[in-house]
């Protein structure tokens, strides 16, 4: 992240003071932290991804006056408040194990071998308190320690990999990486495999779509745009068994 000259934007919102890494700025009260930083002259060269609360790249730590709590949020979603004192954490170094999904076993011993720090957890729950997505981090860590991969997968499903849990962990573990490994093992080797996915893979292997793709690749850009804009789209409200009139690509 680097600073540039303050951006001149005409706004009608009330200006409020915030502190960005120690420096005071006056920003419109309606802005998110990310937009307020850009309004103040900061240019994002990292720590900014989807801007939609999905990627977890913009984890931000802040305090409020007269409050001892360390607060967290996503800069693209959290709206500024007067006198907030904030800093971004664009990257936090955390252990990420290397493993081969082909040979890795869907067992607790496999996870423990790659992440032995898992069993240093003291159940302090700081990880859950710091999560900006309200993921019950301690609960899924406990489920992993009990070997319940299905429960851990369900509890950690909304994790966006921002890494803020690792910043507060007394056991110095990267909970989000551990949960990611568990979800991968569960999905690849424990979860029931959908029949339709296997059928689709077989159709691809048998060349069902080869001619269709070759035909599309032969078309000019304007023709592709026309096909795309005129395609039959699924209605916003449609029954679960909805199918397009032309099912040749299914």
N, C-alpha and C positions, 0 to 999 in steps of 0.2 A: 504494500500500500504506500502511496506517495501523495504529497499535497501539491495542489496547483492553486492558481488564484481563485478566490471565492467565486462561485457561480452566481451570476446575477439572474434571479428569478423573481418575477412579480407575483407576490402572494398577498392574500388578504388575511391570512390566519395570524393570530397573535404570536409574537416571538417570545420564546422562553430560553433561559440559559441552560446549557448542558456542558459537561466537561468531557472532552475526548482526549484520553491519554494525558490528562493534566492541563490541557489548554481549554479556556472558556470560549464558547461560541454561542451566538444567538440564532436560534432556528425556529421555523414555524412549528407550532405545537401539534399539527396534524400529521407530521411526517413520521415514517418509520426510522429506526436508527440508521439503516443503510442510506436512505434518502437524505436524512439529516447530515450525515457525514459527507455525502456528495454535495449537498447544499453549502457545506462549510468549506469546500475546496479539496476534499480528499478524492483521489482517483483510485478505484479498486483495480489492482493488478493481480490479486489473489484474495482468497477468503470471500469470494462472491461467485455463486454458481447459478442456481435455477431462479433465484429471487421469488420463489413460490413456496418456501417452507418445506421443501422435499429433500434437498441434497445434503443439508447439514453443514455446509461450508462456512456459514457465517455465525458460528457460535460466539456469543458476546457475554462478557461478565460485567456487571455493574453494581453500584451501590446507590442508595438513596440517602439524603441527609437525615441524620438522627435515627438511622436504622442499622443495626449491626449485621443484618442478613447480607450474605453474598448472593446476589440475584443473577439469574442467567436468562438468556432468550436468544432467539434467532434475529439477527439484525434486519432481515427482510420482513419480519412479521411484528416485531415489538415496536410500539409507538413510543416516542420520546416523552419524558415527563420532566418537569422543572428540576434543575440542579442534579440530574442523574450524572454519575461519574462512571465512565465506561471505558472499556478496552476490548478489542477483538482478539480472538485466539484463532488465527487462520490455519495454524498447524500445530499439533501437539504430538511430540514423539512418543509412540507407544509400541510395545512389542507386538509383532504380528508374525505368527508362526507360519512356516512353510510346510505344506503337506501335499501328498498325492491322493487325489480323490479316488483314483482307481483302486488303490490299495488300502486306504484309510478305513478302519473299522468303525461302525456306528456304535461305539461303546464309550463309556465314561473313561476307561483306562486310556483310550486314544487321545481324548481331550486333555486328560491330566498329564500325559506324556509331553504334549505340545505346550500346555499352559499350566505348569506345576503351581504357579502362584494362585491358581483358582482356590486352592484349599488354605490360603492365607487369609481368606475373607473372615472378618470379625463381625459381620452383620451390623455394621454401624448405620447403614442405610443412607449414607451421604450420597451415594450414586443415584438413588431414586430421587432424592431431594433436589439434585442439580439438573436432572433431565428436563429439557425444555419441551419434550413431547409427552410428559407424564407417563413414561414407560416405567413399570414396576421393576426396576433393574435388580434390586436385591432378590425379588421373588423369582426372576428367571435364573439368577445365579444359583439360588438355592435348589431350583428344579434341576439344573445341570448337575450339581453336586450329588443329587439323589438319583441321577441317571435317567430322569424323566425328560427325554429329548422332545417329545411331543408338546408337553406343557411349556417347556422353555421356548420352543419355536413360536407357540401361540402368544406367550407373554412378551416376547422380544420383537414381534412382527413389525411394530410401528417404529422401531429404531431407525434413525436416519444417519447413523454413523458420524455424529458430530464430534464425539470423543470427550465431551465434557465430563462424563462419568469418571473417566480415567484421571482427570485432573484432581479429583477429590478423594481418590481411593487410597485408604491406609495400607491396603495390601499391594499397592502398586501394580494392579492388573489392568488390562484393557478389556473391560467387560464386553464392549461392543464387538471386538474381534472374536472373542470366545463365543459369543452368541451367534455370530455369523458362521463360524465353523460348525456349530451344532445345527443350525438351520440347513446348511449345505448337506451335512451327513444325513439328517432326517429326510430331506427332500429327495436325495439321491438313492438312499438305501433302506429307508424304513417306511416312508409314506406309500400308501397304495398307488400304483401307477395307473393313470387314466387310460382306458382302452382306446379312446378316440385319438389320443396323442400317438400311441404306438401305430395305429392304423395310418395316420397322416405321415409318419416317418417312413413307413413302408411304401406308401404311394410316391413319396419324393424319391426314394431309392429306385423305384420302378420306372421313373421318368415321366410321371403323369403331367408334370408342369414344365417340362423341358421346352416343348414347342411354344407354350404360352409365353414363357420368359424370353425366348428367342424372338418371338413376334414383337413383344414390347420393346426390346433392345434395338429393333430395326426401325422404329418409328422416330420421326422428328420431334423436337421438343414441344412445338406448338400442338402437335397432335396428342402427345402425352398429357399436356395440360388440359386439353379439351376432354379427353377420356376421364381424367381425374375429376374435373368439375362436374361432369355429367353422370358420374357413377351413382349407382343406387346405394344410398346410405341407410344405416339402421335408424329408425325413428328414435327420438329421445325417450319416448315411452313405448316400449314394445314388449310383447310376451316373450317368455324365456325360450320358446321354440321358434322364434322368428328366423326366417331365412330369406335371402334375396330371391327375386324371380329367376335370375340367372345363377344356377348353382354349379356351373361348369368348373369354377375355380375352387370349389369346396372339396 
